[in-house]
Amino acid sequence: MLANAVWHDEFLKMDRVSYFTFESFYSSLRVTNRLTYKLNGVCTMPATEYAVIDFETTGLSAGWDRVIEVGAAIVCNGEVVDTFVQLMHPGTRIPAFITGLTGISDAMVRGQPAPETVMPRLKEFLGQRPCIAHNAAFDARFFFAEMERAGVPDERPFLCSMKLARRLVPEAPNHRLGTLVHHLFLETPDGSRAHRALDDVLLTVALWNHLTARLRHRLGGVPPDLAVFRALMGKSKGATEAYLQKLAAGRGA
């Protein structure tokens, strides 16, 4: 999960539009429009079944950097029922700072399949489920770009656990995944390492379960649906509390 690396602290504070200024105007406009559509798109899957995904990459730009690892999990009623993890050879050397951050070296990806081979398998694994990612703007950009390179463009919605945490856990020191896990006393699996795809996925599942429970409590025990998640992530910090109170009143909470 490169976008949450400590080495780029200021980058982490940026919103999606600021993030895209690292790319060319055309790439920014294309991906921003697409991501906005995906985050607000209609999803027919129940909120109790979804996929969580994370990419490790050679850099920040989906336009010219490549993915080197993907982790994903299928979650049903808060429980992980299946997982997918795969190292990939990006076709170029992995920068030293990426190896230092993730532990993924050139030797580890030597002989591994190219992203173009892995992405169709990933798409089949995900089915039609919506995806959740921590800082979805980052992972969605690479997801869409790599799916297109593989010739299997994908049109699924993404939800962002970081955005949701900003609305529901405003007191956290920051909203990096590791900080939230520590702040909320979430369980960390033995041997878990930050910036390895499947490890970050499993932590994001734990975080999403916590956020869902917190939101459900605010709604008087009524399970939130995907429309509520999308709407809440789109609210400003100042408008969040009024929205939750209005929603709770409308649901009899």
C-alpha angles and dihedrals in degrees: 000000000000095000090067096052117136092226091071101045097152091050089059092060094059125102123232096272093050090048092057093058087082088072133062117280093252094049092045094050094046096048096038092054092046094047093048088053092048094049090051098034125119114264122191096192116104117255088240092067123054145126128251117208140184134180132201111205144182091247147330103287120085087193096070109358120084138215118257100181138016129193125185138169134195110223125198119183090342095309126111107237100172139008138202126197130167138165114218136200107236095201091245139063118284111241114249094240090055090053089049091050100043105020089233111134136186088254091056094054095041107118093012119128122267119254089251088064096044101045097068088052090049092050091052091048093052095049112184096323122130115247129235122199136168103250092007093190089071100043095040092054092055092041093055094042095049093044089054092048088052091052094244105102112195129210107194129134122251126210123198123225090191093057091046091049090052088059098041102032103037092152094067115113088238135336103248112134095246093048092051093048089053095041094050095040092237117175115260116206116241112268093016115157126196116241095027109118104231093039090054090046092056091048090050090052089054091047094048091050089052093048091047091051091048092050092045089054090052089052094053095258096310111136111242117236128216092266090060092049091050094046094048093050088053095054122098118243091253094051097047100086094048090048093051092048091050092047093048092049091050091052095047095252 
